[in-house]
């Protein structure tokens, strides 16, 4: 008789625990902020490219980033000239984003993708020209919050990749965090 009592008690405990698990699953912590890693770009950077001519100065890149509603944006200024507005939108999987760049003339490139896996960030995009596609991949590897090593790659078949350029970005100043909801 004692055995059956303990079995019923154990089933009751398991049932109660499963109800609590379901309750906490709905009332648990809020979802993580999908934009949190993107704030790493915000600020000023010194960019030293592998193809930099001897004696030439590194580029100065300023990323002015802002969260505007559901869009994360970074206006990029290179050597004092406004380059493009980068727009990031979370995709349907954590760490994945759709990207778009918009130039000052209002033209936008094709949609790209960003996948973040820890310190490795991989951008991919395709450029179609009259039936011929070129595939692009940029891999950023962060060393802490203030250094990025990048490699820019190209492919004609999306399998065999050629390094077009590489280099390093070093943060020289933090940016102001702007949020407009």
Buried (B, 14 or more C-beta within 10 A) or exposed (E): EEEEEEEEEEEEEEEEEEEEEEEEEEEEEEEEEBBEBBBBBBBBBBBBBEEBEEEEEBBBBBBBBBBEEEBBBBBBBBEEEEBBBBBBBBBEEEBBBBBBBBEEEEEEBEEBBBBBEEBEBBBBBBEEEEEEEBBBBBBBBBEEEBEBBBBBBBBEEEEEBEEBBBBBBBBEEEBEEEEEE
